[in-house]
Amino acid sequence: AGRAEHPADRLAAFAAAVRHLLTDPVLPPPLLPADWPGEALRTAYTAYQRQLTDEVRTRVGGT
């Protein structure tokens, strides 16, 4: 799977991730299928939020 490099593509991909996370039952690992993407999506989305926050702060001159 490729990485979305353009901002609009990344936004669309993470919007889909958020839709998934909103339905994620957050069950204990033994109760989840082996390929359940919940934790990886949460980690990726947290990094995306941090990157967007840093970029906005840089552009508006905040800290």
PDBQT receptor file of N, H, CA, C and O in Angstrom, charges set to zero:
ATOM      1  N   ALA A   1       0.839  -1.184   0.000  1.00  0.00    +0.000 N 
ATOM      2  CA  ALA A   1       0.000   0.000   0.000  1.00  0.00    +0.000 C 
ATOM      3  C   ALA A   1       0.873   1.233   0.000  1.00  0.00    +0.000 C 
ATOM      4  O   ALA A   1       1.863   1.306   0.728  1.00  0.00    +0.000 OA
ATOM      5  N   GLY A   2       0.506   2.200  -0.818  1.00  0.00    +0.000 N 
ATOM      6  H   GLY A   2      -0.298   2.140  -1.409  1.00  0.00    +0.000 HD
ATOM      7  CA  GLY A   2       1.268   3.432  -0.917  1.00  0.00    +0.000 C 
ATOM      8  C   GLY A   2       0.843   4.443   0.128  1.00  0.00    +0.000 C 
ATOM      9  O   GLY A   2      -0.204   4.314   0.763  1.00  0.00    +0.000 OA
ATOM     10  N   ARG A   3       1.666   5.429   0.285  1.00  0.00    +0.000 N 
ATOM     11  H   ARG A   3       2.517   5.534  -0.230  1.00  0.00    +0.000 HD
ATOM     12  CA  ARG A   3       1.352   6.509   1.224  1.00  0.00    +0.000 C 
ATOM     13  C   ARG A   3       0.737   7.663   0.458  1.00  0.00    +0.000 C 
ATOM     14  O   ARG A   3       1.179   7.986  -0.644  1.00  0.00    +0.000 OA
ATOM     15  N   ALA A   4      -0.267   8.279   1.025  1.00  0.00    +0.000 N 
ATOM     16  H   ALA A   4      -0.626   8.017   1.920  1.00  0.00    +0.000 HD
ATOM     17  CA  ALA A   4      -0.877   9.462   0.436  1.00  0.00    +0.000 C 
ATOM     18  C   ALA A   4       0.052  10.641   0.714  1.00  0.00    +0.000 C 
ATOM     19  O   ALA A   4       0.297  10.975   1.873  1.00  0.00    +0.000 OA
ATOM     20  N   GLU A   5       0.564  11.267  -0.329  1.00  0.00    +0.000 N 
ATOM     21  H   GLU A   5       0.364  10.996  -1.271  1.00  0.00    +0.000 HD
ATOM     22  CA  GLU A   5       1.509  12.367  -0.164  1.00  0.00    +0.000 C 
ATOM     23  C   GLU A   5       0.842  13.736  -0.241  1.00  0.00    +0.000 C 
ATOM     24  O   GLU A   5       1.295  14.672   0.418  1.00  0.00    +0.000 OA
ATOM     25  N   HIS A   6      -0.215  13.872  -1.022  1.00  0.00    +0.000 N 
ATOM     26  H   HIS A   6      -0.583  13.111  -1.557  1.00  0.00    +0.000 HD
ATOM     27  CA  HIS A   6      -0.890  15.159  -1.176  1.00  0.00    +0.000 C 
ATOM     28  C   HIS A   6      -1.809  15.399   0.017  1.00  0.00    +0.000 C 
ATOM     29  O   HIS A   6      -2.461  14.468   0.492  1.00  0.00    +0.000 OA
ATOM     30  N   PRO A   7      -1.868  16.638   0.506  1.00  0.00    +0.000 N 
ATOM     31  CA  PRO A   7      -2.696  16.922   1.687  1.00  0.00    +0.000 C 
ATOM     32  C   PRO A   7      -4.148  16.458   1.552  1.00  0.00    +0.000 C 
ATOM     33  O   PRO A   7      -4.703  15.911   2.505  1.00  0.00    +0.000 OA
ATOM     34  N   ALA A   8      -4.767  16.664   0.401  1.00  0.00    +0.000 N 
ATOM     35  H   ALA A   8      -4.316  17.108  -0.373  1.00  0.00    +0.000 HD
ATOM     36  CA  ALA A   8      -6.168  16.248   0.234  1.00  0.00    +0.000 C 
ATOM     37  C   ALA A   8      -6.302  14.732   0.305  1.00  0.00    +0.000 C 
ATOM     38  O   ALA A   8      -7.274  14.220   0.861  1.00  0.00    +0.000 OA
ATOM     39  N   ASP A   9      -5.339  14.014  -0.252  1.00  0.00    +0.000 N 
ATOM     40  H   ASP A   9      -4.550  14.430  -0.703  1.00  0.00    +0.000 HD
ATOM     41  CA  ASP A   9      -5.373  12.548  -0.203  1.00  0.00    +0.000 C 
ATOM     42  C   ASP A   9      -5.176  12.050   1.225  1.00  0.00    +0.000 C 
ATOM     43  O   ASP A   9      -5.823  11.096   1.658  1.00  0.00    +0.000 OA
ATOM     44  N   ARG A  10      -4.277  12.709   1.947  1.00  0.00    +0.000 N 
ATOM     45  H   ARG A  10      -3.752  13.484   1.596  1.00  0.00    +0.000 HD
ATOM     46  CA  ARG A  10      -4.041  12.316   3.345  1.00  0.00    +0.000 C 
ATOM     47  C   ARG A  10      -5.274  12.586   4.190  1.00  0.00    +0.000 C 
ATOM     48  O   ARG A  10      -5.643  11.771   5.036  1.00  0.00    +0.000 OA
ATOM     49  N   LEU A  11      -5.919  13.741   3.962  1.00  0.00    +0.000 N 
ATOM     50  H   LEU A  11      -5.619  14.403   3.275  1.00  0.00    +0.000 HD
ATOM     51  CA  LEU A  11      -7.130  14.066   4.703  1.00  0.00    +0.000 C 
ATOM     52  C   LEU A  11      -8.214  13.029   4.438  1.00  0.00    +0.000 C 
ATOM     53  O   LEU A  11      -8.887  12.581   5.368  1.00  0.00    +0.000 OA
ATOM     54  N   ALA A  12      -8.386  12.646   3.181  1.00  0.00    +0.000 N 
ATOM     55  H   ALA A  12      -7.840  13.010   2.426  1.00  0.00    +0.000 HD
ATOM     56  CA  ALA A  12      -9.396  11.637   2.839  1.00  0.00    +0.000 C 
ATOM     57  C   ALA A  12      -9.074  10.298   3.503  1.00  0.00    +0.000 C 
ATOM     58  O   ALA A  12      -9.969   9.623   4.013  1.00  0.00    +0.000 OA
ATOM     59  N   ALA A  13      -7.810   9.920   3.495  1.00  0.00    +0.000 N 
ATOM     60  H   ALA A  13      -7.084  10.468   3.081  1.00  0.00    +0.000 HD
ATOM     61  CA  ALA A  13      -7.416   8.649   4.109  1.00  0.00    +0.000 C 
ATOM     62  C   ALA A  13      -7.669   8.670   5.615  1.00  0.00    +0.000 C 
ATOM     63  O   ALA A  13      -8.166   7.692   6.173  1.00  0.00    +0.000 OA
ATOM     64  N   PHE A  14      -7.333   9.770   6.271  1.00  0.00    +0.000 N 
ATOM     65  H   PHE A  14      -6.929  10.564   5.818  1.00  0.00    +0.000 HD
ATOM     66  CA  PHE A  14      -7.541   9.827   7.716  1.00  0.00    +0.000 C 
ATOM     67  C   PHE A  14      -9.000  10.028   8.078  1.00  0.00    +0.000 C 
ATOM     68  O   PHE A  14      -9.414   9.647   9.173  1.00  0.00    +0.000 OA
ATOM     69  N   ALA A  15      -9.794  10.618   7.185  1.00  0.00    +0.000 N 
ATOM     70  H   ALA A  15      -9.457  10.927   6.296  1.00  0.00    +0.000 HD
ATOM     71  CA  ALA A  15     -11.244  10.681   7.426  1.00  0.00    +0.000 C 
ATOM     72  C   ALA A  15     -11.805   9.264   7.458  1.00  0.00    +0.000 C 
ATOM     73  O   ALA A  15     -12.656   8.945   8.288  1.00  0.00    +0.000 OA
ATOM     74  N   ALA A  16     -11.325   8.415   6.550  1.00  0.00    +0.000 N 
ATOM     75  H   ALA A  16     -10.634   8.674   5.875  1.00  0.00    +0.000 HD
ATOM     76  CA  ALA A  16     -11.753   7.011   6.550  1.00  0.00    +0.000 C 
ATOM     77  C   ALA A  16     -11.282   6.314   7.830  1.00  0.00    +0.000 C 
ATOM     78  O   ALA A  16     -12.005   5.496   8.399  1.00  0.00    +0.000 OA
ATOM     79  N   ALA A  17     -10.074   6.640   8.277  1.00  0.00    +0.000 N 
ATOM     80  H   ALA A  17      -9.487   7.305   7.815  1.00  0.00    +0.000 HD
ATOM     81  CA  ALA A  17      -9.562   6.047   9.519  1.00  0.00    +0.000 C 
ATOM     82  C   ALA A  17     -10.431   6.450  10.707  1.00  0.00    +0.000 C 
ATOM     83  O   ALA A  17     -10.732   5.624  11.568  1.00  0.00    +0.000 OA
ATOM     84  N   VAL A  18     -10.831   7.716  10.753  1.00  0.00    +0.000 N 
ATOM     85  H   VAL A  18     -10.586   8.387  10.053  1.00  0.00    +0.000 HD
ATOM     86  CA  VAL A  18     -11.684   8.181  11.852  1.00  0.00    +0.000 C 
ATOM     87  C   VAL A  18     -13.023   7.461  11.820  1.00  0.00    +0.000 C 
ATOM     88  O   VAL A  18     -13.537   7.066  12.867  1.00  0.00    +0.000 OA
ATOM     89  N   ARG A  19     -13.594   7.286  10.633  1.00  0.00    +0.000 N 
ATOM     90  H   ARG A  19     -13.176   7.607   9.783  1.00  0.00    +0.000 HD
ATOM     91  CA  ARG A  19     -14.867   6.551  10.536  1.00  0.00    +0.000 C 
ATOM     92  C   ARG A  19     -14.702   5.141  11.094  1.00  0.00    +0.000 C 
ATOM     93  O   ARG A  19     -15.586   4.640  11.789  1.00  0.00    +0.000 OA
ATOM     94  N   HIS A  20     -13.583   4.505  10.794  1.00  0.00    +0.000 N 
ATOM     95  H   HIS A  20     -12.865   4.912  10.229  1.00  0.00    +0.000 HD
ATOM     96  CA  HIS A  20     -13.333   3.163  11.331  1.00  0.00    +0.000 C 
ATOM     97  C   HIS A  20     -13.186   3.213  12.854  1.00  0.00    +0.000 C 
ATOM     98  O   HIS A  20     -13.771   2.402  13.572  1.00  0.00    +0.000 OA
ATOM     99  N   LEU A  21     -12.406   4.167  13.328  1.00  0.00    +0.000 N 
ATOM    100  H   LEU A  21     -11.932   4.827  12.745  1.00  0.00    +0.000 HD
ATOM    101  CA  LEU A  21     -12.156   4.241  14.770  1.00  0.00    +0.000 C 
ATOM    102  C   LEU A  21     -13.425   4.536  15.557  1.00  0.00    +0.000 C 
ATOM    103  O   LEU A  21     -13.552   4.107  16.704  1.00  0.00    +0.000 OA
ATOM    104  N   LEU A  22     -14.364   5.260  14.960  1.00  0.00    +0.000 N 
ATOM    105  H   LEU A  22     -14.261   5.609  14.028  1.00  0.00    +0.000 HD
ATOM    106  CA  LEU A  22     -15.622   5.538  15.648  1.00  0.00    +0.000 C 
ATOM    107  C   LEU A  22     -16.449   4.271  15.867  1.00  0.00    +0.000 C 
ATOM    108  O   LEU A  22     -17.297   4.225  16.759  1.00  0.00    +0.000 OA
ATOM    109  N   THR A  23     -16.201   3.251  15.057  1.00  0.00    +0.000 N 
ATOM    110  H   THR A  23     -15.513   3.288  14.333  1.00  0.00    +0.000 HD
ATOM    111  CA  THR A  23     -16.925   1.985  15.209  1.00  0.00    +0.000 C 
ATOM    112  C   THR A  23     -16.059   0.899  15.849  1.00  0.00    +0.000 C 
ATOM    113  O   THR A  23     -16.522  -0.222  16.060  1.00  0.00    +0.000 OA
ATOM    114  N   ASP A  24     -14.806   1.230  16.155  1.00  0.00    +0.000 N 
ATOM    115  H   ASP A  24     -14.430   2.141  15.983  1.00  0.00    +0.000 HD
ATOM    116  CA  ASP A  24     -13.889   0.266  16.758  1.00  0.00    +0.000 C 
ATOM    117  C   ASP A  24     -14.378  -0.074  18.168  1.00  0.00    +0.000 C 
ATOM    118  O   ASP A  24     -14.543   0.829  18.989  1.00  0.00    +0.000 OA
ATOM    119  N   PRO A  25     -14.613  -1.348  18.463  1.00  0.00    +0.000 N 
ATOM    120  CA  PRO A  25     -15.119  -1.714  19.789  1.00  0.00    +0.000 C 
ATOM    121  C   PRO A  25     -14.079  -1.616  20.900  1.00  0.00    +0.000 C 
ATOM    122  O   PRO A  25     -14.434  -1.725  22.073  1.00  0.00    +0.000 OA
ATOM    123  N   VAL A  26     -12.805  -1.413  20.562  1.00  0.00    +0.000 N 
ATOM    124  H   VAL A  26     -12.517  -1.325  19.609  1.00  0.00    +0.000 HD
ATOM    125  CA  VAL A  26     -11.707  -1.316  21.520  1.00  0.00    +0.000 C 
ATOM    126  C   VAL A  26     -11.753  -2.491  22.506  1.00  0.00    +0.000 C 
ATOM    127  O   VAL A  26     -11.714  -2.319  23.724  1.00  0.00    +0.000 OA
ATOM    128  N   LEU A  27     -11.834  -3.653  21.939  1.00  0.00    +0.000 N 
ATOM    129  H   LEU A  27     -11.866  -3.792  20.949  1.00  0.00    +0.000 HD
ATOM    130  CA  LEU A  27     -11.835  -4.875  22.739  1.00  0.00    +0.000 C 
ATOM    131  C   LEU A  27     -10.417  -5.230  23.161  1.00  0.00    +0.000 C 
ATOM    132  O   LEU A  27      -9.459  -4.755  22.551  1.00  0.00    +0.000 OA
ATOM    133  N   PRO A  28     -10.267  -6.045  24.180  1.00  0.00    +0.000 N 
ATOM    134  CA  PRO A  28      -8.932  -6.524  24.555  1.00  0.00    +0.000 C 
ATOM    135  C   PRO A  28      -8.333  -7.320  23.386  1.00  0.00    +0.000 C 
ATOM    136  O   PRO A  28      -9.064  -8.004  22.670  1.00  0.00    +0.000 OA
ATOM    137  N   PRO A  29      -7.030  -7.239  23.191  1.00  0.00    +0.000 N 
ATOM    138  CA  PRO A  29      -6.392  -7.925  22.064  1.00  0.00    +0.000 C 
ATOM    139  C   PRO A  29      -6.787  -9.394  21.874  1.00  0.00    +0.000 C 
ATOM    140  O   PRO A  29      -6.937  -9.823  20.731  1.00  0.00    +0.000 OA
ATOM    141  N   PRO A  30      -6.961 -10.185  22.944  1.00  0.00    +0.000 N 
ATOM    142  CA  PRO A  30      -7.329 -11.589  22.714  1.00  0.00    +0.000 C 
ATOM    143  C   PRO A  30      -8.692 -11.765  22.022  1.00  0.00    +0.000 C 
ATOM    144  O   PRO A  30      -8.961 -12.820  21.448  1.00  0.00    +0.000 OA
ATOM    145  N   LEU A  31      -9.540 -10.746  22.076  1.00  0.00    +0.000 N 
ATOM    146  H   LEU A  31      -9.322  -9.889  22.543  1.00  0.00    +0.000 HD
ATOM    147  CA  LEU A  31     -10.868 -10.850  21.472  1.00  0.00    +0.000 C 
ATOM    148  C   LEU A  31     -10.938 -10.280  20.059  1.00  0.00    +0.000 C 
ATOM    149  O   LEU A  31     -11.977 -10.373  19.406  1.00  0.00    +0.000 OA
ATOM    150  N   LEU A  32      -9.849  -9.694  19.582  1.00  0.00    +0.000 N 
ATOM    151  H   LEU A  32      -9.004  -9.618  20.112  1.00  0.00    +0.000 HD
ATOM    152  CA  LEU A  32      -9.833  -9.087  18.251  1.00  0.00    +0.000 C 
ATOM    153  C   LEU A  32      -9.250 -10.043  17.220  1.00  0.00    +0.000 C 
ATOM    154  O   LEU A  32      -8.425 -10.892  17.558  1.00  0.00    +0.000 OA
ATOM    155  N   PRO A  33      -9.674  -9.911  15.963  1.00  0.00    +0.000 N 
ATOM    156  CA  PRO A  33      -9.035 -10.689  14.900  1.00  0.00    +0.000 C 
ATOM    157  C   PRO A  33      -7.552 -10.305  14.805  1.00  0.00    +0.000 C 
ATOM    158  O   PRO A  33      -7.177  -9.186  15.155  1.00  0.00    +0.000 OA
ATOM    159  N   ALA A  34      -6.735 -11.209  14.343  1.00  0.00    +0.000 N 
ATOM    160  H   ALA A  34      -7.040 -12.118  14.058  1.00  0.00    +0.000 HD
ATOM    161  CA  ALA A  34      -5.291 -10.969  14.262  1.00  0.00    +0.000 C 
ATOM    162  C   ALA A  34      -4.948  -9.758  13.400  1.00  0.00    +0.000 C 
ATOM    163  O   ALA A  34      -3.957  -9.075  13.660  1.00  0.00    +0.000 OA
ATOM    164  N   ASP A  35      -5.753  -9.488  12.385  1.00  0.00    +0.000 N 
ATOM    165  H   ASP A  35      -6.558 -10.043  12.174  1.00  0.00    +0.000 HD
ATOM    166  CA  ASP A  35      -5.447  -8.390  11.463  1.00  0.00    +0.000 C 
ATOM    167  C   ASP A  35      -6.242  -7.115  11.758  1.00  0.00    +0.000 C 
ATOM    168  O   ASP A  35      -6.372  -6.264  10.879  1.00  0.00    +0.000 OA
ATOM    169  N   TRP A  36      -6.771  -6.966  12.966  1.00  0.00    +0.000 N 
ATOM    170  H   TRP A  36      -6.665  -7.658  13.681  1.00  0.00    +0.000 HD
ATOM    171  CA  TRP A  36      -7.584  -5.794  13.316  1.00  0.00    +0.000 C 
ATOM    172  C   TRP A  36      -6.708  -4.537  13.298  1.00  0.00    +0.000 C 
ATOM    173  O   TRP A  36      -5.678  -4.502  13.971  1.00  0.00    +0.000 OA
ATOM    174  N   PRO A  37      -7.097  -3.502  12.539  1.00  0.00    +0.000 N 
ATOM    175  CA  PRO A  37      -6.234  -2.331  12.348  1.00  0.00    +0.000 C 
ATOM    176  C   PRO A  37      -6.391  -1.222  13.382  1.00  0.00    +0.000 C 
ATOM    177  O   PRO A  37      -5.742  -0.184  13.252  1.00  0.00    +0.000 OA
ATOM    178  N   GLY A  38      -7.214  -1.398  14.387  1.00  0.00    +0.000 N 
ATOM    179  H   GLY A  38      -7.741  -2.241  14.493  1.00  0.00    +0.000 HD
ATOM    180  CA  GLY A  38      -7.524  -0.316  15.316  1.00  0.00    +0.000 C 
ATOM    181  C   GLY A  38      -6.320   0.379  15.924  1.00  0.00    +0.000 C 
ATOM    182  O   GLY A  38      -6.206   1.600  15.826  1.00  0.00    +0.000 OA
ATOM    183  N   GLU A  39      -5.425  -0.362  16.544  1.00  0.00    +0.000 N 
ATOM    184  H   GLU A  39      -5.518  -1.354  16.624  1.00  0.00    +0.000 HD
ATOM    185  CA  GLU A  39      -4.278   0.258  17.223  1.00  0.00    +0.000 C 
ATOM    186  C   GLU A  39      -3.364   0.973  16.231  1.00  0.00    +0.000 C 
ATOM    187  O   GLU A  39      -2.906   2.082  16.506  1.00  0.00    +0.000 OA
ATOM    188  N   ALA A  40      -3.095   0.360  15.096  1.00  0.00    +0.000 N 
ATOM    189  H   ALA A  40      -3.467  -0.541  14.873  1.00  0.00    +0.000 HD
ATOM    190  CA  ALA A  40      -2.245   1.004  14.085  1.00  0.00    +0.000 C 
ATOM    191  C   ALA A  40      -2.895   2.283  13.564  1.00  0.00    +0.000 C 
ATOM    192  O   ALA A  40      -2.206   3.278  13.340  1.00  0.00    +0.000 OA
ATOM    193  N   LEU A  41      -4.212   2.268  13.371  1.00  0.00    +0.000 N 
ATOM    194  H   LEU A  41      -4.772   1.460  13.553  1.00  0.00    +0.000 HD
ATOM    195  CA  LEU A  41      -4.910   3.471  12.913  1.00  0.00    +0.000 C 
ATOM    196  C   LEU A  41      -4.857   4.571  13.969  1.00  0.00    +0.000 C 
ATOM    197  O   LEU A  41      -4.649   5.737  13.635  1.00  0.00    +0.000 OA
ATOM    198  N   ARG A  42      -5.041   4.216  15.226  1.00  0.00    +0.000 N 
ATOM    199  H   ARG A  42      -5.210   3.269  15.497  1.00  0.00    +0.000 HD
ATOM    200  CA  ARG A  42      -4.959   5.226  16.292  1.00  0.00    +0.000 C 
ATOM    201  C   ARG A  42      -3.570   5.859  16.332  1.00  0.00    +0.000 C 
ATOM    202  O   ARG A  42      -3.442   7.075  16.475  1.00  0.00    +0.000 OA
ATOM    203  N   THR A  43      -2.544   5.044  16.208  1.00  0.00    +0.000 N 
ATOM    204  H   THR A  43      -2.647   4.056  16.093  1.00  0.00    +0.000 HD
ATOM    205  CA  THR A  43      -1.168   5.545  16.222  1.00  0.00    +0.000 C 
ATOM    206  C   THR A  43      -0.911   6.463  15.030  1.00  0.00    +0.000 C 
ATOM    207  O   THR A  43      -0.341   7.543  15.188  1.00  0.00    +0.000 OA
ATOM    208  N   ALA A  44      -1.327   6.040  13.848  1.00  0.00    +0.000 N 
ATOM    209  H   ALA A  44      -1.790   5.163  13.720  1.00  0.00    +0.000 HD
ATOM    210  CA  ALA A  44      -1.125   6.853  12.643  1.00  0.00    +0.000 C 
ATOM    211  C   ALA A  44      -1.912   8.153  12.724  1.00  0.00    +0.000 C 
ATOM    212  O   ALA A  44      -1.409   9.207  12.334  1.00  0.00    +0.000 OA
ATOM    213  N   TYR A  45      -3.136   8.090  13.223  1.00  0.00    +0.000 N 
ATOM    214  H   TYR A  45      -3.545   7.234  13.540  1.00  0.00    +0.000 HD
ATOM    215  CA  TYR A  45      -3.959   9.296  13.306  1.00  0.00    +0.000 C 
ATOM    216  C   TYR A  45      -3.394  10.287  14.320  1.00  0.00    +0.000 C 
ATOM    217  O   TYR A  45      -3.437  11.496  14.092  1.00  0.00    +0.000 OA
ATOM    218  N   THR A  46      -2.871   9.793  15.425  1.00  0.00    +0.000 N 
ATOM    219  H   THR A  46      -2.836   8.811  15.610  1.00  0.00    +0.000 HD
ATOM    220  CA  THR A  46      -2.247  10.670  16.412  1.00  0.00    +0.000 C 
ATOM    221  C   THR A  46      -1.052  11.398  15.799  1.00  0.00    +0.000 C 
ATOM    222  O   THR A  46      -0.875  12.596  16.021  1.00  0.00    +0.000 OA
ATOM    223  N   ALA A  47      -0.242  10.688  15.036  1.00  0.00    +0.000 N 
ATOM    224  H   ALA A  47      -0.386   9.715  14.855  1.00  0.00    +0.000 HD
ATOM    225  CA  ALA A  47       0.904  11.310  14.364  1.00  0.00    +0.000 C 
ATOM    226  C   ALA A  47       0.438  12.348  13.344  1.00  0.00    +0.000 C 
ATOM    227  O   ALA A  47       1.040  13.415  13.226  1.00  0.00    +0.000 OA
ATOM    228  N   TYR A  48      -0.626  12.040  12.609  1.00  0.00    +0.000 N 
ATOM    229  H   TYR A  48      -1.114  11.172  12.705  1.00  0.00    +0.000 HD
ATOM    230  CA  TYR A  48      -1.187  12.972  11.627  1.00  0.00    +0.000 C 
ATOM    231  C   TYR A  48      -1.689  14.236  12.324  1.00  0.00    +0.000 C 
ATOM    232  O   TYR A  48      -1.414  15.342  11.859  1.00  0.00    +0.000 OA
ATOM    233  N   GLN A  49      -2.415  14.089  13.421  1.00  0.00    +0.000 N 
ATOM    234  H   GLN A  49      -2.638  13.190  13.798  1.00  0.00    +0.000 HD
ATOM    235  CA  GLN A  49      -2.901  15.254  14.167  1.00  0.00    +0.000 C 
ATOM    236  C   GLN A  49      -1.734  16.118  14.650  1.00  0.00    +0.000 C 
ATOM    237  O   GLN A  49      -1.783  17.344  14.560  1.00  0.00    +0.000 OA
ATOM    238  N   ARG A  50      -0.704  15.479  15.153  1.00  0.00    +0.000 N 
ATOM    239  H   ARG A  50      -0.665  14.482  15.226  1.00  0.00    +0.000 HD
ATOM    240  CA  ARG A  50       0.467  16.210  15.643  1.00  0.00    +0.000 C 
ATOM    241  C   ARG A  50       1.131  16.982  14.501  1.00  0.00    +0.000 C 
ATOM    242  O   ARG A  50       1.514  18.140  14.667  1.00  0.00    +0.000 OA
ATOM    243  N   GLN A  51       1.263  16.335  13.347  1.00  0.00    +0.000 N 
ATOM    244  H   GLN A  51       0.952  15.394  13.213  1.00  0.00    +0.000 HD
ATOM    245  CA  GLN A  51       1.879  16.987  12.196  1.00  0.00    +0.000 C 
ATOM    246  C   GLN A  51       1.051  18.194  11.744  1.00  0.00    +0.000 C 
ATOM    247  O   GLN A  51       1.606  19.258  11.472  1.00  0.00    +0.000 OA
ATOM    248  N   LEU A  52      -0.267  18.035  11.664  1.00  0.00    +0.000 N 
ATOM    249  H   LEU A  52      -0.718  17.171  11.885  1.00  0.00    +0.000 HD
ATOM    250  CA  LEU A  52      -1.123  19.152  11.260  1.00  0.00    +0.000 C 
ATOM    251  C   LEU A  52      -1.044  20.298  12.259  1.00  0.00    +0.000 C 
ATOM    252  O   LEU A  52      -0.969  21.462  11.866  1.00  0.00    +0.000 OA
ATOM    253  N   THR A  53      -1.061  19.978  13.533  1.00  0.00    +0.000 N 
ATOM    254  H   THR A  53      -1.121  19.033  13.852  1.00  0.00    +0.000 HD
ATOM    255  CA  THR A  53      -0.970  21.007  14.568  1.00  0.00    +0.000 C 
ATOM    256  C   THR A  53       0.339  21.774  14.448  1.00  0.00    +0.000 C 
ATOM    257  O   THR A  53       0.348  23.003  14.511  1.00  0.00    +0.000 OA
ATOM    258  N   ASP A  54       1.438  21.059  14.276  1.00  0.00    +0.000 N 
ATOM    259  H   ASP A  54       1.431  20.060  14.224  1.00  0.00    +0.000 HD
ATOM    260  CA  ASP A  54       2.742  21.710  14.129  1.00  0.00    +0.000 C 
ATOM    261  C   ASP A  54       2.774  22.601  12.893  1.00  0.00    +0.000 C 
ATOM    262  O   ASP A  54       3.306  23.710  12.940  1.00  0.00    +0.000 OA
ATOM    263  N   GLU A  55       2.211  22.123  11.793  1.00  0.00    +0.000 N 
ATOM    264  H   GLU A  55       1.779  21.222  11.754  1.00  0.00    +0.000 HD
ATOM    265  CA  GLU A  55       2.206  22.903  10.556  1.00  0.00    +0.000 C 
ATOM    266  C   GLU A  55       1.374  24.175  10.704  1.00  0.00    +0.000 C 
ATOM    267  O   GLU A  55       1.789  25.244  10.256  1.00  0.00    +0.000 OA
ATOM    268  N   VAL A  56       0.215  24.065  11.323  1.00  0.00    +0.000 N 
ATOM    269  H   VAL A  56      -0.122  23.196  11.687  1.00  0.00    +0.000 HD
ATOM    270  CA  VAL A  56      -0.629  25.249  11.530  1.00  0.00    +0.000 C 
ATOM    271  C   VAL A  56       0.091  26.249  12.427  1.00  0.00    +0.000 C 
ATOM    272  O   VAL A  56       0.108  27.445  12.136  1.00  0.00    +0.000 OA
ATOM    273  N   ARG A  57       0.675  25.775  13.499  1.00  0.00    +0.000 N 
ATOM    274  H   ARG A  57       0.661  24.803  13.735  1.00  0.00    +0.000 HD
ATOM    275  CA  ARG A  57       1.396  26.680  14.404  1.00  0.00    +0.000 C 
ATOM    276  C   ARG A  57       2.545  27.378  13.688  1.00  0.00    +0.000 C 
ATOM    277  O   ARG A  57       2.785  28.564  13.912  1.00  0.00    +0.000 OA
ATOM    278  N   THR A  58       3.251  26.658  12.837  1.00  0.00    +0.000 N 
ATOM    279  H   THR A  58       3.056  25.694  12.655  1.00  0.00    +0.000 HD
ATOM    280  CA  THR A  58       4.353  27.246  12.081  1.00  0.00    +0.000 C 
ATOM    281  C   THR A  58       3.838  28.321  11.130  1.00  0.00    +0.000 C 
ATOM    282  O   THR A  58       4.431  29.394  11.018  1.00  0.00    +0.000 OA
ATOM    283  N   ARG A  59       2.744  28.035  10.453  1.00  0.00    +0.000 N 
ATOM    284  H   ARG A  59       2.262  27.164  10.543  1.00  0.00    +0.000 HD
ATOM    285  CA  ARG A  59       2.206  28.989   9.467  1.00  0.00    +0.000 C 
ATOM    286  C   ARG A  59       1.622  30.238  10.106  1.00  0.00    +0.000 C 
ATOM    287  O   ARG A  59       1.679  31.312   9.507  1.00  0.00    +0.000 OA
ATOM    288  N   VAL A  60       1.068  30.129  11.292  1.00  0.00    +0.000 N 
ATOM    289  H   VAL A  60       1.022  29.257  11.778  1.00  0.00    +0.000 HD
ATOM    290  CA  VAL A  60       0.468  31.301  11.934  1.00  0.00    +0.000 C 
ATOM    291  C   VAL A  60       1.412  31.943  12.956  1.00  0.00    +0.000 C 
ATOM    292  O   VAL A  60       1.058  32.933  13.597  1.00  0.00    +0.000 OA
ATOM    293  N   GLY A  61       2.601  31.382  13.103  1.00  0.00    +0.000 N 
ATOM    294  H   GLY A  61       2.888  30.578  12.583  1.00  0.00    +0.000 HD
ATOM    295  CA  GLY A  61       3.588  31.971  13.993  1.00  0.00    +0.000 C 
ATOM    296  C   GLY A  61       3.379  31.669  15.457  1.00  0.00    +0.000 C 
ATOM    297  O   GLY A  61       3.926  32.356  16.320  1.00  0.00    +0.000 OA
ATOM    298  N   GLY A  62       2.593  30.650  15.749  1.00  0.00    +0.000 N 
ATOM    299  H   GLY A  62       2.148  30.092  15.048  1.00  0.00    +0.000 HD
ATOM    300  CA  GLY A  62       2.361  30.268  17.142  1.00  0.00    +0.000 C 
ATOM    301  C   GLY A  62       3.446  29.354  17.650  1.00  0.00    +0.000 C 
ATOM    302  O   GLY A  62       4.423  29.073  16.956  1.00  0.00    +0.000 OA
ATOM    303  N   THR A  63       3.262  28.894  18.873  1.00  0.00    +0.000 N 
ATOM    304  H   THR A  63       2.469  29.123  19.437  1.00  0.00    +0.000 HD
ATOM    305  CA  THR A  63       4.245  27.973  19.456  1.00  0.00    +0.000 C 
ATOM    306  C   THR A  63       3.657  26.611  19.626  1.00  0.00    +0.000 C 
ATOM    307  O   THR A  63       4.335  25.700  20.102  1.00  0.00    +0.000 OA
TER     308      THR A  63
